Amino acid sequence: MRIWIAAALLALPLPATAAPDMPAAIYTDPAPDKVHPAAMEVVHIPSGGALINGVVYIAAGEGPHPTVVLCHGLPGNEKNLDLAQAMRRAGWTVITFNYRGSWGSPGEYRFAQNLEDADAALAFARDAGNAAKLRIDPKRLVVVGHSMGGWVAALTAAHDKDLIGAAMISAGNMGVIGGLPRDQAVGLLRDNGLEALAGTTPEIMADEIIANKDRFDFVKAAPRLMQTNLFVLTSDDGLAGMSDALTAAIETGGGSKLKTLHVATDHSWSDARIRLQSEILNWLATLTAVD
């Protein structure tokens, strides 16, 4: 009877969010390493005269390990820490951090500072002392961002040519939002729930992105992303067109290292977390295989 039930289940079609080629790191812990165990390290990253809060998920093994800088969105309710854990099980060290003025990091929140803080996190990873202590390989760094963090990832990769890759998950283009009428931009920003942010209001944020709409538009960065190993993931959240405009510009320009994926899920990938982890891990594996 059990054999028949198992066979019947295997014959069922996979749901749309089922992940092909699921990496073992999704469901298997690494072998214990008593000398160089997996670990979690609280860090304070210098940025703009402040020390922003960070946590490093250190992969097991002597290393040095390829490392992901993981950028959260606005305000960052979904921090993708399950993804961080999966990447660590796959042998990647992961640096998570909170931008200035967000989630207890000192300072006042500003979009331009988000970009500076991502650069600061990468500089922290490249520092020889930090790299040695945290078993980071500073020559194999990737930036991954979700939502507004996807915008951070795109603009960071556009100027940091030493990265081996960048991924954008359901990214929002702050430059496009800055092109909206002010009242619409304010309304969109207010809807995100901003209790975790300090020293700002929807009006202050709207004025900043309106004043910087061209500089903040990641489509305008497309010429500088032509040779970037870029993975663009979109979902059914109403924002996919923003990322589609970027990928279209890269494809038109002859970019050859672009990977795209659309999954029918919400902005936070609430019912597709295993799919998200699998896709990101499989993509990361291609970067280290080539590198």
Summary of the structure (lengths in Angstrom):
residues: 291
radius of gyration: 19.3
end to end distance: 49.3
largest distance: 67.1
contacts: 993
relative contact order: 0.15
helix: 41%
strand: 21%
